[in-house]
Protein backbone atom coordinates (compact mmCIF):
# COMPACT_ATOMS: atom_id res chain seq x y z
CA UNK A 1 0.00 0.00 0.00
CA UNK A 2 1.33 3.42 -0.96
CA UNK A 3 1.99 6.06 1.68
CA UNK A 4 0.24 9.39 1.65
CA UNK A 5 2.37 12.40 0.77
CA UNK A 6 2.25 13.75 4.35
CA UNK A 7 2.93 10.36 5.94
CA UNK A 8 5.86 9.63 3.63
CA UNK A 9 7.61 12.85 4.62
CA UNK A 10 6.91 12.23 8.31
CA UNK A 11 8.27 8.68 8.16
CA UNK A 12 11.43 9.76 6.34
CA UNK A 13 12.23 12.40 8.96
CA UNK A 14 11.63 9.89 11.75
CA UNK A 15 14.23 7.60 10.18
CA UNK A 16 17.17 9.95 9.69
CA UNK A 17 19.63 11.39 12.19
CA UNK A 18 22.83 13.42 12.26
CA UNK A 19 25.97 11.83 10.82
CA UNK A 20 28.62 12.92 13.30
CA UNK A 21 30.60 16.04 14.15
CA UNK A 22 33.88 17.62 13.11
CA UNK A 23 35.98 20.62 14.03
CA UNK A 24 36.36 23.06 11.14
CA UNK A 25 38.04 26.40 10.60
CA UNK A 26 36.15 29.59 11.31
CA UNK A 27 35.18 30.38 7.72
CA UNK A 28 34.38 26.74 6.95
CA UNK A 29 31.75 26.85 9.69
CA UNK A 30 29.61 29.37 7.77
CA UNK A 31 26.21 27.82 7.06
CA UNK A 32 27.00 24.78 9.21
CA UNK A 33 25.23 23.77 12.43
CA UNK A 34 26.97 24.17 15.78
CA UNK A 35 27.32 20.73 17.40
CA UNK A 36 28.07 21.79 20.97
CA UNK A 37 27.43 24.94 22.98
CA UNK A 38 30.08 27.59 22.39
CA UNK A 39 30.96 29.20 25.74
CA UNK A 40 32.42 32.68 26.24
CA UNK A 41 35.88 32.22 27.83
CA UNK A 42 35.84 35.77 29.17
CA UNK A 43 33.50 38.72 29.38
CA UNK A 44 32.94 41.19 26.58
CA UNK A 45 33.99 43.90 26.58
CA UNK A 46 36.99 42.71 28.58
CA UNK A 47 37.41 46.15 30.14
CA UNK A 48 35.59 49.49 30.35
CA UNK A 49 36.28 51.30 27.07
CA UNK A 50 35.32 54.45 25.26
CA UNK A 51 32.40 54.40 22.82
CA UNK A 52 33.44 57.74 21.30
CA UNK A 53 36.49 59.75 20.30
CA UNK A 54 36.83 62.48 22.92
CA UNK A 55 38.13 63.07 26.42
CA UNK A 56 38.03 60.89 29.52
CA UNK A 57 36.84 63.06 32.40
CA UNK A 58 35.28 63.08 35.86
CA UNK A 59 31.71 64.36 35.90
CA UNK A 60 32.33 66.41 39.06
CA UNK A 61 35.28 68.19 37.41
CA UNK A 62 33.31 69.05 34.28
CA UNK A 63 30.44 70.91 35.92
CA UNK A 64 30.08 74.60 35.24
CA UNK A 65 32.18 74.58 32.08
CA UNK A 66 35.47 74.29 33.95
CA UNK A 67 38.52 74.09 31.65
CA UNK A 68 40.54 70.93 32.30
CA UNK A 69 44.21 70.45 31.35
CA UNK A 70 44.72 67.64 28.82
CA UNK A 71 47.36 65.43 30.44
CA UNK A 72 47.61 62.42 28.16
CA UNK A 73 46.45 60.40 25.14
CA UNK A 74 44.88 56.92 25.03
CA UNK A 75 44.56 55.28 21.60
CA UNK A 76 42.70 52.05 20.92
CA UNK A 77 44.98 49.18 21.91
CA UNK A 78 46.58 51.02 24.82
CA UNK A 79 47.18 49.05 27.99
CA UNK A 80 44.56 49.59 30.67
CA UNK A 81 44.90 50.52 34.33
CA UNK A 82 45.56 54.24 33.98
CA UNK A 83 44.20 56.64 36.56
CA UNK A 84 42.83 60.13 35.99
CA UNK A 85 43.94 62.83 38.40
CA UNK A 86 41.36 65.26 39.71
CA UNK A 87 40.54 68.30 37.51
CA UNK A 88 42.28 66.88 34.41
CA UNK A 89 41.25 65.20 31.16
CA UNK A 90 42.84 62.60 28.89
CA UNK A 91 42.33 62.53 25.15
CA UNK A 92 40.84 59.08 24.34
CA UNK A 93 39.93 57.22 21.16
CA UNK A 94 37.06 54.80 20.54
CA UNK A 95 37.82 51.39 22.02
CA UNK A 96 40.61 52.60 24.31
CA UNK A 97 40.48 51.51 27.97
CA UNK A 98 38.84 54.12 30.20
CA UNK A 99 40.97 55.22 33.19
CA UNK A 100 39.74 53.63 36.40
CA UNK A 101 38.97 56.97 38.07
CA UNK A 102 37.07 58.31 35.04
CA UNK A 103 33.24 58.18 34.98
CA UNK A 104 32.40 59.75 31.60
CA UNK A 105 33.70 60.38 28.09
CA UNK A 106 33.19 63.86 26.67
CA UNK A 107 32.94 63.52 22.86
CA UNK A 108 34.84 65.96 20.65
CA UNK A 109 31.60 67.44 19.29
CA UNK A 110 30.51 68.42 22.83
CA UNK A 111 33.90 69.91 23.78
CA UNK A 112 35.82 73.12 23.24
CA UNK A 113 39.60 72.78 23.17
CA UNK A 114 42.08 75.65 23.51
CA UNK A 115 45.56 76.21 24.94
CA UNK A 116 45.98 72.58 25.99
CA UNK A 117 42.72 72.56 27.92
CA UNK A 118 39.20 71.33 27.25
CA UNK A 119 35.81 72.29 28.63
CA UNK A 120 32.37 70.75 28.13
CA UNK A 121 29.84 72.71 26.08
CA UNK A 122 26.99 70.42 27.22
CA UNK A 123 26.18 68.84 30.59
CA UNK A 124 28.20 65.68 31.24
CA UNK A 125 26.31 62.66 32.61
CA UNK A 126 27.82 59.87 34.67
CA UNK A 127 28.65 56.81 32.54
CA UNK A 128 28.07 58.51 29.21
CA UNK A 129 29.84 56.95 26.20
CA UNK A 130 31.49 54.24 28.28
CA UNK A 131 31.08 50.60 27.35
CA UNK A 132 31.22 48.68 30.62
CA UNK A 133 33.13 45.42 30.97
CA UNK A 134 30.78 42.45 30.50
CA UNK A 135 27.79 44.50 29.39
CA UNK A 136 27.54 42.48 26.14
CA UNK A 137 28.58 38.97 27.23
CA UNK A 138 29.41 37.52 30.63
CA UNK A 139 32.17 34.97 31.09
CA UNK A 140 30.55 31.53 30.80
CA UNK A 141 27.61 32.74 28.68
CA UNK A 142 26.54 30.48 25.81
CA UNK A 143 27.29 32.59 22.75
CA UNK A 144 26.06 29.95 20.27
CA UNK A 145 23.97 27.04 21.53
CA UNK A 146 24.10 23.65 19.86
CA UNK A 147 21.81 23.72 16.83
CA UNK A 148 22.71 27.26 15.81
CA UNK A 149 23.16 27.77 12.07
CA UNK A 150 26.37 29.77 11.71
CA UNK A 151 25.91 33.16 10.03
CA UNK A 152 28.39 36.04 9.62
CA UNK A 153 27.14 37.36 13.00
CA UNK A 154 28.23 34.14 14.72
CA UNK A 155 31.54 34.23 12.85
CA UNK A 156 32.06 37.74 14.26
CA UNK A 157 31.28 36.56 17.79
CA UNK A 158 33.62 33.55 17.57
CA UNK A 159 36.40 35.71 16.17
CA UNK A 160 35.88 38.31 18.90
CA UNK A 161 36.64 35.57 21.42
CA UNK A 162 39.72 34.52 19.41
CA UNK A 163 38.24 31.16 18.40
CA UNK A 164 39.59 30.02 15.03
CA UNK A 165 37.70 26.70 14.86
CA UNK A 166 34.19 25.48 15.64
CA UNK A 167 32.67 22.06 16.34
CA UNK A 168 29.88 21.51 13.80
CA UNK A 169 27.78 18.65 12.46
CA UNK A 170 29.38 16.92 9.52
CA UNK A 171 28.04 17.34 6.01
CA UNK A 172 26.41 14.08 4.87
CA UNK A 173 28.12 12.31 1.98
CA UNK A 174 25.37 11.40 -0.46
CA UNK A 175 25.96 8.81 -3.16
CA UNK A 176 24.05 9.41 -6.40
CA UNK A 177 23.32 6.66 -8.92
CA UNK A 178 21.50 6.90 -12.24
CA UNK A 179 20.29 3.73 -13.92
CA UNK A 180 19.53 2.70 -17.49
CA UNK A 181 21.29 1.61 -20.68
CA UNK A 182 19.85 4.63 -22.46
CA UNK A 183 21.99 7.04 -20.44
CA UNK A 184 25.39 8.53 -21.26
CA UNK A 185 27.34 10.95 -19.12
CA UNK A 186 26.89 14.65 -19.81
CA UNK A 187 29.34 15.86 -22.46
CA UNK A 188 29.72 12.48 -24.18
CA UNK A 189 28.46 11.92 -27.75
CA UNK A 190 24.77 11.04 -27.97
CA UNK A 191 24.23 8.05 -30.24
CA UNK A 192 20.72 7.39 -31.58
CA UNK A 193 18.38 6.40 -28.73
CA UNK A 194 20.70 7.71 -26.02
CA UNK A 195 20.03 10.58 -23.60
CA UNK A 196 22.30 12.59 -21.32
CA UNK A 197 22.37 11.71 -17.62
CA UNK A 198 20.75 14.98 -16.50
CA UNK A 199 19.47 13.44 -13.26
CA UNK A 200 22.98 12.79 -12.00
CA UNK A 201 24.00 16.42 -12.44
CA UNK A 202 20.69 17.79 -11.15
CA UNK A 203 20.63 15.65 -8.02
CA UNK A 204 24.29 16.41 -7.28
CA UNK A 205 23.49 20.12 -7.51
CA UNK A 206 20.47 19.65 -5.25
CA UNK A 207 22.62 17.79 -2.68
CA UNK A 208 25.17 20.61 -2.70
CA UNK A 209 22.40 23.16 -2.31
CA UNK A 210 21.07 21.23 0.69
CA UNK A 211 24.48 21.26 2.37
CA UNK A 212 25.58 17.73 1.48
CA UNK A 213 28.58 16.34 -0.38
CA UNK A 214 27.64 14.46 -3.58
CA UNK A 215 29.45 11.23 -4.36
CA UNK A 216 28.95 10.44 -8.03
CA UNK A 217 28.49 6.74 -8.78
CA UNK A 218 27.81 7.24 -12.47
CA UNK A 219 25.39 5.03 -14.38
CA UNK A 220 24.32 1.47 -13.62
CA UNK A 221 23.70 -0.64 -16.72
CA UNK A 222 20.51 -2.65 -16.96
CA UNK A 223 22.01 -5.76 -15.36
CA UNK A 224 21.81 -7.10 -11.83
CA UNK A 225 25.60 -7.28 -11.69
CA UNK A 226 26.09 -3.63 -12.57
CA UNK A 227 23.42 -2.56 -10.07
CA UNK A 228 24.99 -4.71 -7.36
CA UNK A 229 28.45 -3.20 -7.91
CA UNK A 230 27.23 0.41 -7.95
CA UNK A 231 24.76 0.08 -5.08
CA UNK A 232 27.32 -1.68 -2.88
CA UNK A 233 29.65 1.28 -3.38
CA UNK A 234 26.82 3.72 -2.72
CA UNK A 235 25.97 2.14 0.62
CA UNK A 236 29.38 3.18 1.95
CA UNK A 237 28.20 6.80 1.95
CA UNK A 238 25.96 8.42 4.58
CA UNK A 239 22.94 8.32 2.27
CA UNK A 240 22.14 6.93 -1.17
CA UNK A 241 19.93 8.36 -3.92
CA UNK A 242 18.99 6.39 -7.01
CA UNK A 243 17.01 7.58 -9.99
CA UNK A 244 14.94 5.33 -12.27
CA UNK A 245 14.61 1.56 -12.03
CA UNK A 246 12.04 1.60 -9.20
CA UNK A 247 8.93 0.60 -11.16
CA UNK A 248 7.96 -2.95 -12.10
CA UNK A 249 9.50 -3.25 -15.55
CA UNK A 250 11.68 -6.18 -16.56
CA UNK A 251 14.79 -3.96 -16.28
CA UNK A 252 13.92 -2.25 -13.00
CA UNK A 253 16.49 -3.81 -10.70
CA UNK A 254 16.91 -1.20 -7.98
CA UNK A 255 14.50 -2.60 -5.38
CA UNK A 256 15.58 -6.18 -6.05
CA UNK A 257 19.29 -5.49 -5.55
CA UNK A 258 18.78 -3.18 -2.58
CA UNK A 259 16.85 -5.94 -0.82
CA UNK A 260 19.63 -8.39 -1.66
CA UNK A 261 22.14 -5.96 -0.07
CA UNK A 262 20.18 -5.81 3.16
CA UNK A 263 18.29 -2.54 2.69
CA UNK A 264 15.03 -2.62 4.64
CA UNK A 265 12.08 -1.21 2.66
CA UNK A 266 10.23 1.42 4.71
CA UNK A 267 7.77 2.21 1.93
CA UNK A 268 7.53 1.65 -1.80
CA UNK A 269 5.33 4.19 -3.52
CA UNK A 270 3.61 7.42 -2.55
CA UNK A 271 0.12 8.64 -3.41
CA UNK A 272 1.46 11.70 -5.18
CA UNK A 273 1.70 12.94 -8.73
CA UNK A 274 4.32 13.30 -10.04
CA UNK A 275 6.60 10.88 -8.22
CA UNK A 276 4.37 7.97 -7.22
CA UNK A 277 7.12 5.27 -7.67
CA UNK A 278 9.29 6.96 -5.01
CA UNK A 279 10.57 4.48 -2.42
CA UNK A 280 12.48 4.82 0.83
CA UNK A 281 14.55 2.30 2.75
CA UNK A 282 17.31 1.99 5.35
CA UNK A 283 20.39 -0.08 5.90
CA UNK A 284 21.31 0.30 9.55
CA UNK A 285 21.15 4.10 9.94
CA UNK A 286 21.74 4.93 6.25
CA UNK A 287 18.72 6.26 4.34
CA UNK A 288 18.17 5.14 0.76
CA UNK A 289 15.97 7.25 -1.52
CA UNK A 290 14.80 5.66 -4.75
CA UNK A 291 13.44 8.39 -7.01
CA UNK A 292 11.71 8.20 -10.38
CA UNK A 293 13.78 8.52 -13.54
CA UNK A 294 11.70 11.39 -14.90
CA UNK A 295 13.81 14.55 -14.32
CA UNK A 296 10.85 16.69 -13.21
CA UNK A 297 9.55 14.04 -10.81
CA UNK A 298 13.05 13.31 -9.47
CA UNK A 299 13.72 16.95 -8.58
CA UNK A 300 10.26 17.51 -7.10
CA UNK A 301 10.63 14.42 -4.92
CA UNK A 302 14.07 15.57 -3.88
CA UNK A 303 12.68 18.96 -2.86
CA UNK A 304 9.79 17.55 -0.85
CA UNK A 305 11.37 14.41 0.66
CA UNK A 306 15.17 14.31 0.35
CA UNK A 307 16.14 17.91 1.10
CA UNK A 308 14.45 17.95 4.55
CA UNK A 309 16.14 14.65 5.39
CA UNK A 310 19.60 15.91 4.43
CA UNK A 311 19.07 19.06 6.48
CA UNK A 312 18.15 16.91 9.47
CA UNK A 313 21.28 14.81 8.92
CA UNK A 314 23.32 18.05 8.88
CA UNK A 315 22.01 19.00 12.32
CA UNK A 316 19.29 21.45 11.27
CA UNK A 317 16.27 21.75 13.53
CA UNK A 318 14.09 23.60 11.03
CA UNK A 319 14.11 21.35 7.97
CA UNK A 320 10.82 22.16 6.27
CA UNK A 321 10.41 25.40 4.42
CA UNK A 322 7.66 27.64 5.67
CA UNK A 323 4.41 26.63 4.01
CA UNK A 324 2.56 29.60 2.53
CA UNK A 325 -1.05 30.00 1.45
CA UNK A 326 -1.87 31.33 -2.01
CA UNK A 327 -4.94 31.76 -4.16
CA UNK A 328 -5.05 29.76 -7.39
CA UNK A 329 -5.37 31.83 -10.54
CA UNK A 330 -6.58 28.91 -12.67
CA UNK A 331 -8.66 25.77 -12.20
CA UNK A 332 -6.63 22.66 -11.29
CA UNK A 333 -7.93 19.15 -11.84
CA UNK A 334 -7.11 16.02 -9.83
CA UNK A 335 -8.67 12.88 -8.45
CA UNK A 336 -9.51 12.60 -4.75
CA UNK A 337 -7.19 10.35 -2.75
CA UNK A 338 -3.92 11.44 -4.34
CA UNK A 339 -1.84 14.55 -3.69
CA UNK A 340 -0.95 16.51 -6.80
CA UNK A 341 2.05 18.83 -7.00
CA UNK A 342 1.89 21.76 -9.40
CA UNK A 343 4.78 23.89 -10.57
CA UNK A 344 3.64 27.47 -10.03
CA UNK A 345 4.77 31.06 -9.96
CA UNK A 346 3.66 33.16 -7.00
CA UNK A 347 3.21 36.94 -6.80
CA UNK A 348 1.94 39.26 -4.09
CA UNK A 349 -1.23 41.05 -5.14
CA UNK A 350 -3.31 43.35 -2.94
CA UNK A 351 -2.10 41.80 0.30
CA UNK A 352 -2.40 38.16 -0.75
CA UNK A 353 -0.29 35.61 -2.61
CA UNK A 354 -1.54 34.46 -6.00
CA UNK A 355 -0.29 31.23 -7.60
CA UNK A 356 -0.42 30.73 -11.36
CA UNK A 357 0.72 27.75 -13.40
CA UNK A 358 4.34 27.94 -14.54
CA UNK A 359 3.37 26.13 -17.74
CA UNK A 360 2.44 22.69 -19.06
CA UNK A 361 2.23 20.37 -16.03
CA UNK A 362 3.10 17.15 -17.84
CA UNK A 363 6.17 15.54 -16.28
CA UNK A 364 8.09 15.75 -19.55
CA UNK A 365 8.15 19.55 -19.38
CA UNK A 366 11.38 20.38 -17.52
CA UNK A 367 11.15 23.96 -18.77
CA UNK A 368 8.08 24.45 -16.57
CA UNK A 369 10.13 23.58 -13.49
CA UNK A 370 12.81 26.13 -14.41
CA UNK A 371 10.12 28.83 -14.51
CA UNK A 372 8.53 27.85 -11.17
CA UNK A 373 9.34 29.39 -7.80
CA UNK A 374 6.99 27.21 -5.74
CA UNK A 375 5.19 23.89 -5.61
CA UNK A 376 1.46 24.06 -5.01
CA UNK A 377 0.24 21.10 -2.96
CA UNK A 378 -3.25 19.99 -3.95
CA UNK A 379 -4.37 17.97 -0.93
CA UNK A 380 -5.39 14.33 -1.34
CA UNK A 381 -8.70 14.85 0.48
CA UNK A 382 -10.00 17.18 -2.19
CA UNK A 383 -10.94 16.79 -5.80
CA UNK A 384 -10.47 19.51 -8.37
CA UNK A 385 -9.69 23.08 -7.34
CA UNK A 386 -11.29 26.19 -8.83
CA UNK A 387 -9.68 29.52 -9.57
CA UNK A 388 -9.89 31.56 -6.38
CA UNK A 389 -9.48 28.55 -4.06
CA UNK A 390 -6.72 28.72 -1.46
CA UNK A 391 -3.87 26.20 -1.69
CA UNK A 392 -0.68 25.48 0.24
CA UNK A 393 2.53 26.36 -1.58
CA UNK A 394 6.09 25.26 -0.81
CA UNK A 395 8.75 27.80 -1.83
CA UNK A 396 11.55 26.55 -4.06
CA UNK A 397 13.25 29.93 -4.28
CA UNK A 398 14.67 32.12 -1.52
CA UNK A 399 12.84 35.15 -2.94
CA UNK A 400 9.46 33.53 -2.39
CA UNK A 401 10.43 32.31 1.08
CA UNK A 402 10.75 35.97 2.12
CA UNK A 403 7.63 37.19 0.34
CA UNK A 404 5.27 36.35 3.19
CA UNK A 405 7.04 38.92 5.39
CA UNK A 406 6.53 41.65 2.81
CA UNK A 407 2.77 41.44 2.49
C-alpha positions, 0 to 999 in steps of 0.5 A: 500500500502506498503512503500518503504524501504527508505520511511519507515525509513524516516517516522519512524524517523519523528515520534519519539522524545526524551523521557525526561532528567535526571541528572546522576552521572559522570560515568553513563553519559558515552555514554549518550547524553548531554541534556543541554549545560555544561558551564565552571564555571571558566577558565582553567587553573585557574592560571598560572602554570608550564608545566615542572619540573624545576626552576621559573626564570626571563628571564632578570636574566638568560641571560649570564649564570648567577648563581641564588640562589635557594630560595624556592620550589613550589610543585604541589598543593602549594598555589599561589601568591608567588613573585620571587625576582630579581636575584633568582630562585625557584625550581618548579614542574609541575602544581605548580603555577608560581610566579607572577613576574616570566616569564619563567620556566627553565627545569631541563634538561636545567639547571646546579645546584651547591652549591645551585645555578642554571644557564641556559645552553640554552637561556631562552625565555619569557613565556617558559613552562608556562601554562597561566590561561584561555588558555584552557577554558575561564569562561563561555565557553560551554565545552559540547554543548547539543547533545554531546555524552559523551566520556572519554574526556568529563568525564575528562573535567567535572571532571576537573571542579569538576562536579560530575553529568550531565544532559543527555537524558533519556534512552528509556524503550522499551517493548518487546513482543513475540507472539505465542503458539509455543514459550517457554521461553529460558531455559524451556523444549522444548516439541514436536512442541515447540521452544525457544523464541529466538526473545525476548532475541535477541531483548532485546540484540539489545535494550541494544546495542542501548542504551535502557532499555528492558522491557520483556513482555514475550510471548502472547498466541494466544488469543485476551485476552492474546494479549490485556493484554500484549500489554496494559502493553507494551504501558506503556513503551516509545516504544513497539516492537512485534515480529510475529503475524503481517501477515494475519493468523487466529492467527495473532492478533497484528494489531487487538489488537493494533488498539483496544488499540488506536494505530494509524497505520502509515504503515503496510508492507514494500517493502523489503525482508526479513521483508515485514510484518513489521508495524509501529504505534503510540499511542500519542508519543509512537512508536510501531514496529511490526516485523516479527517472523522470527529471521533473519528478526526481527533482520535485521528490528531492525537494519535498522528501530528500532535502528535509532529510539531508538538512536533518542529517546536517544538524538542522532543527528547522528542515521544512520550508515555511508553508505559505497560502496562495490563491489559485489563478486557474482551475486545477484538476485532480482525483480525490485520494492522491496529492498533486504537486503543481509547478507554479509562480507566485506573486503578491497582489493586494495583500495576498499571494496568487499562484499561477501555473508555470506552464504545461504540467506534464512531467516531460516539461522540464522547462516548466520547473525552471520557470517555477518558484513554488510547488502548489500542494493539492491535498489528497482529500480534495478533488479539483480546485477552482480559480480563487481557491486557497492552496498550500505552496512550498517555496523553491526559491529564496525570494518567495520564502521571504515574500510572506514577510513583505505582504 
